[in-house]
Amino acid sequence: MQIRALLRTATFRLSALYALIFALALVSLLGLVYLRSAVYLTQRVDGILATEASALSASPPSEVEQRIEEALTLDGKKNNVFALFSRSGEVLAGNLAAIPPELRADGPSVEIGPTAAFAAPARLIARRLASGEVLVVGRDVDQLQEMRGIIASALIWSGGAVILAGLACGVAFSVSPLRRLRVLQDACAEIAAGDLTRRLPISGRRDELDMFAATVNYTMGEVERLMGEVKGATETIAHDLRTPLTRARAQLHRLQQSGVPEQAPEIARVTAELDEVLERFRALMRITELESRERQAGFVRTDLADLVAGVAELYAPLAEESGVAFDWTAPRAVRVDADPKLMFEAVSNLVDNAIKFTGAKFAGANASDQQGRVTLRLTAAPGRPRIEVEDNGPGIPPPERSAVLQRFYRGERDRMILGSGLGLSIASAIVRLHRFELELADAGPGLKAAIVCGPAPY
Amino acid sequence: MARILVIEDDAATATEIAACLTAGGFEPELRFDGESGLEAATEGGFDAITLDRMLPGCDGLEVLRRLREAACEAPVLMLSALGDVDARVTGLRAGGDDYMVKPFAPDELVARLEVILRRHRQAVRPELRLKVADLELDLVRREAERGGRRIELLPMEFKLLEFMMRNAGQTLSRRIIFEQVWEYYFDPGTNLIDVHVGRLRRKIDVGDAKALFRTERGVGYLLNAD
């Protein structure tokens, strides 16, 4: 299973989105907790510092130094900073060597890193005493910083873990639906290849895939039933009408042999028309046979160059008599697995059609540039050889191209020409039987029909 | 008069076949199932057999196989309502000489019987040279000559002329010609065979020589024997 396909599934995308939203929510929650607690702790420290500074500055100036010494002695854990500096900034007492430059007397509290005299980060405030000396009171904020670190790393790790877990869940959830989708895809491909009896598997979970498969199966059931009815009707009509028509034709033949000579041309005309109906029925039956035929039966290694040469030999005289310039090329032996007789028939039908329509278009034209032209060529593209029949006849308008391959279709151009038969439909049925492709394109002007002799890529 | 054994289970169809065989100058004899058909055929005396592909109790192909095992060499024309593409191939492979899909025109049945009868007779006594009026075909040197004049023929034209000469006097439909000469079994279209026969005809019937080719309107072509 491809990773790319997996990443494209709806389940995966949804899971990834959930993971992202959850991670964002988690980060905001922890961030809020962090902010609130950090601000609270800082404010508390600042409050304590202010109280202590006020208490010290309230004592008589001569006693301040002594009070500082007492406070430092009492602070057994060495958590506090107390220091007194002279007007010129020299330390008079306490555990701080100098006033940090960012600390302003009577200004807001600041945080400093560890110093030589106090080995921990500290939060300090300074007060100018009435004597002009500066009192600095501080408190160790190592715990506060540690807590901040803990919360920040918790944010990074938990957010990352949530996103990773979300992605993993996305992949895990997507694999199973994707696998089922592949099974459905394969089944659909088989249906498209002509197996109308194939149905999509239903897991029994009654989920959306099951609902979809059930709908497709119902539709396919209807399609199969309708196809069966159409096919059955075609066969019945063709078969039931063929017998009386054949008898009528035989009676006409007898009449012609023994009847009045003046009536002979008329009888011949009726016979020709009956023949046309019979040929049409025969072609319809033939398409039905081809469609119901077991694939691959009678397939042998076939040289397409030989086949093309054979068709060219058979049709060159017809092209000449129809006033159509005909040429063909088949470079070298190109072998494919095919039923040679059927492929010959398919190519013959394409060439026959091209000559017939092109010949009819240019009938009566005299100028040399007004000549019908039909080209039959075999090209050996690697893996997918093509047999192309190109003409400069009337062509087929794009909207009609897929319709002409169906058995009941008669295009605008067919009405002008007698006995046009169902050549393209038969060719199309043969090509489908081989799992080859029949392409109809514009030759500008004219039609370019190509049989691509290779397995169609999905 | 050639005797034809008709093995056909459907009485109406059998009568119809018998009627058109009689009209075509044959002497038909009817059998309605595989076993009695096989019995009649092995007793001998028939020039050709028409055999239905689907018989009660015994498949037409099986009858054909047992006929060939019993060394019955009479040519067999298989008749079938099955139009399957492969049915013809299996029928011919099992030893049938020709294969016709029902329904068929009576003259088509007669023509096909004539063709296989003639081919059978010629197979027994192979000829090296065919002759129709003043037209001669040397099968060894692969040369055609009319009234001492050499006629250049393409390989397919030679094959077509050989087939028409072997069946001279017999009206041949376009379909029979296409199947027997080109050995393809699809509808060749209305004028494809006309064109090929026409070209051959222009090479053979030259100048004021007596015309050998004759077009039978709505049916096919005939090479005049007399």
Interface residues (C-beta under 8 A of the other chain):
Chain A: R242 T243 T246 R247 R249 A250 H253 Q256 A264 I267 A268 T271 A272 D275 E279 R282 A283 M285 R286 E289 L290 R293 A297 G298 E313 L314 Y315 P317 L318 E321 K341 L342 F344 E345 S348 D352 K356 L418 G419 G421 G423 I426
Chain B: C20 G83 D84 V85 D86 V89 K102 P103 F104 A105 P106 D107 M156 W182 Y184 Y185 F186 D187 P188 G189 T190 N191 L192 V195 H196 G198 R199 R217 G218 V219
